[in-house]
């Protein structure tokens, strides 16, 4: 018998600064973090504040599919 995956899933967080002006950027590209969340406790998409090395500041990272 196979095991069930459970409530925890791995998600990808993408920086929301990718649409802003490119003046403050150190290098081109989109920066992403991976994290996990409990599907039962947080069914909606989450948004966390993390450091983005591309824009060199703390910005909001939104969950993408």
mmCIF file of the C-alpha atoms, coordinates in Angstrom:
data_MODEL
# 
_entry.id   MODEL 
# 
loop_
_atom_site.group_PDB 
_atom_site.id 
_atom_site.type_symbol 
_atom_site.label_atom_id 
_atom_site.label_alt_id 
_atom_site.label_comp_id 
_atom_site.label_asym_id 
_atom_site.label_entity_id 
_atom_site.label_seq_id 
_atom_site.pdbx_PDB_ins_code 
_atom_site.Cartn_x 
_atom_site.Cartn_y 
_atom_site.Cartn_z 
_atom_site.occupancy 
_atom_site.B_iso_or_equiv 
_atom_site.pdbx_formal_charge 
_atom_site.auth_seq_id 
_atom_site.auth_comp_id 
_atom_site.auth_asym_id 
_atom_site.auth_atom_id 
_atom_site.pdbx_PDB_model_num 
ATOM 1  C CA . UNK A 1 1  ? 0.000  0.000  0.000   1.00 0.00 ? 1  UNK A CA 1 
ATOM 2  C CA . UNK A 1 2  ? 1.187  3.498  -0.799  1.00 0.00 ? 2  UNK A CA 1 
ATOM 3  C CA . UNK A 1 3  ? 1.301  6.254  1.765   1.00 0.00 ? 3  UNK A CA 1 
ATOM 4  C CA . UNK A 1 4  ? -0.755 9.400  1.413   1.00 0.00 ? 4  UNK A CA 1 
ATOM 5  C CA . UNK A 1 5  ? 1.090  12.663 0.953   1.00 0.00 ? 5  UNK A CA 1 
ATOM 6  C CA . UNK A 1 6  ? -0.640 14.374 3.857   1.00 0.00 ? 6  UNK A CA 1 
ATOM 7  C CA . UNK A 1 7  ? -1.550 18.011 4.279   1.00 0.00 ? 7  UNK A CA 1 
ATOM 8  C CA . UNK A 1 8  ? 1.909  19.520 3.687   1.00 0.00 ? 8  UNK A CA 1 
ATOM 9  C CA . UNK A 1 9  ? 2.769  20.623 0.148   1.00 0.00 ? 9  UNK A CA 1 
ATOM 10 C CA . UNK A 1 10 ? 5.803  22.358 -1.356  1.00 0.00 ? 10 UNK A CA 1 
ATOM 11 C CA . UNK A 1 11 ? 5.103  25.809 -2.796  1.00 0.00 ? 11 UNK A CA 1 
ATOM 12 C CA . UNK A 1 12 ? 7.104  28.307 -4.851  1.00 0.00 ? 12 UNK A CA 1 
ATOM 13 C CA . UNK A 1 13 ? 7.303  31.971 -3.828  1.00 0.00 ? 13 UNK A CA 1 
ATOM 14 C CA . UNK A 1 14 ? 8.085  34.567 -6.508  1.00 0.00 ? 14 UNK A CA 1 
ATOM 15 C CA . UNK A 1 15 ? 9.172  38.166 -5.952  1.00 0.00 ? 15 UNK A CA 1 
ATOM 16 C CA . UNK A 1 16 ? 6.579  40.804 -6.767  1.00 0.00 ? 16 UNK A CA 1 
ATOM 17 C CA . UNK A 1 17 ? 9.279  43.309 -7.810  1.00 0.00 ? 17 UNK A CA 1 
ATOM 18 C CA . UNK A 1 18 ? 9.604  41.704 -11.251 1.00 0.00 ? 18 UNK A CA 1 
ATOM 19 C CA . UNK A 1 19 ? 7.088  44.177 -12.706 1.00 0.00 ? 19 UNK A CA 1 
ATOM 20 C CA . UNK A 1 20 ? 8.721  47.276 -11.211 1.00 0.00 ? 20 UNK A CA 1 
ATOM 21 C CA . UNK A 1 21 ? 11.297 49.522 -12.828 1.00 0.00 ? 21 UNK A CA 1 
ATOM 22 C CA . UNK A 1 22 ? 14.590 47.874 -13.652 1.00 0.00 ? 22 UNK A CA 1 
ATOM 23 C CA . UNK A 1 23 ? 16.692 50.744 -12.239 1.00 0.00 ? 23 UNK A CA 1 
ATOM 24 C CA . UNK A 1 24 ? 17.540 49.228 -8.839  1.00 0.00 ? 24 UNK A CA 1 
ATOM 25 C CA . UNK A 1 25 ? 18.292 45.739 -10.089 1.00 0.00 ? 25 UNK A CA 1 
ATOM 26 C CA . UNK A 1 26 ? 21.674 44.154 -9.515  1.00 0.00 ? 26 UNK A CA 1 
ATOM 27 C CA . UNK A 1 27 ? 21.197 41.405 -12.078 1.00 0.00 ? 27 UNK A CA 1 
ATOM 28 C CA . UNK A 1 28 ? 18.437 40.441 -14.497 1.00 0.00 ? 28 UNK A CA 1 
ATOM 29 C CA . UNK A 1 29 ? 16.025 37.618 -13.719 1.00 0.00 ? 29 UNK A CA 1 
ATOM 30 C CA . UNK A 1 30 ? 13.278 36.554 -11.359 1.00 0.00 ? 30 UNK A CA 1 
ATOM 31 C CA . UNK A 1 31 ? 14.151 35.303 -7.887  1.00 0.00 ? 31 UNK A CA 1 
ATOM 32 C CA . UNK A 1 32 ? 12.178 32.482 -6.284  1.00 0.00 ? 32 UNK A CA 1 
ATOM 33 C CA . UNK A 1 33 ? 12.078 30.745 -2.902  1.00 0.00 ? 33 UNK A CA 1 
ATOM 34 C CA . UNK A 1 34 ? 10.615 27.338 -2.111  1.00 0.00 ? 34 UNK A CA 1 
ATOM 35 C CA . UNK A 1 35 ? 8.759  26.639 1.094   1.00 0.00 ? 35 UNK A CA 1 
ATOM 36 C CA . UNK A 1 36 ? 6.068  24.351 2.444   1.00 0.00 ? 36 UNK A CA 1 
ATOM 37 C CA . UNK A 1 37 ? 2.641  25.012 3.828   1.00 0.00 ? 37 UNK A CA 1 
ATOM 38 C CA . UNK A 1 38 ? -0.193 23.073 5.399   1.00 0.00 ? 38 UNK A CA 1 
ATOM 39 C CA . UNK A 1 39 ? -3.007 22.769 2.873   1.00 0.00 ? 39 UNK A CA 1 
ATOM 40 C CA . UNK A 1 40 ? -5.696 22.439 5.562   1.00 0.00 ? 40 UNK A CA 1 
ATOM 41 C CA . UNK A 1 41 ? -4.674 25.468 7.637   1.00 0.00 ? 41 UNK A CA 1 
ATOM 42 C CA . UNK A 1 42 ? -3.937 27.858 4.748   1.00 0.00 ? 42 UNK A CA 1 
ATOM 43 C CA . UNK A 1 43 ? -5.988 26.943 1.665   1.00 0.00 ? 43 UNK A CA 1 
ATOM 44 C CA . UNK A 1 44 ? -5.448 30.368 0.072   1.00 0.00 ? 44 UNK A CA 1 
ATOM 45 C CA . UNK A 1 45 ? -2.253 31.570 -1.556  1.00 0.00 ? 45 UNK A CA 1 
ATOM 46 C CA . UNK A 1 46 ? 0.208  32.984 0.954   1.00 0.00 ? 46 UNK A CA 1 
ATOM 47 C CA . UNK A 1 47 ? 2.359  36.100 0.780   1.00 0.00 ? 47 UNK A CA 1 
ATOM 48 C CA . UNK A 1 48 ? 5.587  36.440 2.769   1.00 0.00 ? 48 UNK A CA 1 
ATOM 49 C CA . UNK A 1 49 ? 8.089  39.265 3.104   1.00 0.00 ? 49 UNK A CA 1 
ATOM 50 C CA . UNK A 1 50 ? 11.598 38.052 2.200   1.00 0.00 ? 50 UNK A CA 1 
ATOM 51 C CA . UNK A 1 51 ? 14.869 39.473 0.893   1.00 0.00 ? 51 UNK A CA 1 
ATOM 52 C CA . UNK A 1 52 ? 15.214 39.721 -2.883  1.00 0.00 ? 52 UNK A CA 1 
ATOM 53 C CA . UNK A 1 53 ? 18.834 39.922 -4.106  1.00 0.00 ? 53 UNK A CA 1 
ATOM 54 C CA . UNK A 1 54 ? 17.680 41.209 -7.505  1.00 0.00 ? 54 UNK A CA 1 
ATOM 55 C CA . UNK A 1 55 ? 16.092 44.398 -6.185  1.00 0.00 ? 55 UNK A CA 1 
ATOM 56 C CA . UNK A 1 56 ? 18.373 44.465 -3.095  1.00 0.00 ? 56 UNK A CA 1 
ATOM 57 C CA . UNK A 1 57 ? 15.558 44.975 -0.588  1.00 0.00 ? 57 UNK A CA 1 
ATOM 58 C CA . UNK A 1 58 ? 12.895 43.128 1.363   1.00 0.00 ? 58 UNK A CA 1 
ATOM 59 C CA . UNK A 1 59 ? 9.765  42.704 -0.735  1.00 0.00 ? 59 UNK A CA 1 
ATOM 60 C CA . UNK A 1 60 ? 6.598  40.624 -0.833  1.00 0.00 ? 60 UNK A CA 1 
ATOM 61 C CA . UNK A 1 61 ? 6.858  37.151 -2.289  1.00 0.00 ? 61 UNK A CA 1 
ATOM 62 C CA . UNK A 1 62 ? 3.609  35.615 -3.538  1.00 0.00 ? 62 UNK A CA 1 
ATOM 63 C CA . UNK A 1 63 ? 2.810  31.969 -4.012  1.00 0.00 ? 63 UNK A CA 1 
ATOM 64 C CA . UNK A 1 64 ? 2.666  30.810 -7.631  1.00 0.00 ? 64 UNK A CA 1 
ATOM 65 C CA . UNK A 1 65 ? 1.426  27.563 -9.102  1.00 0.00 ? 65 UNK A CA 1 
# 
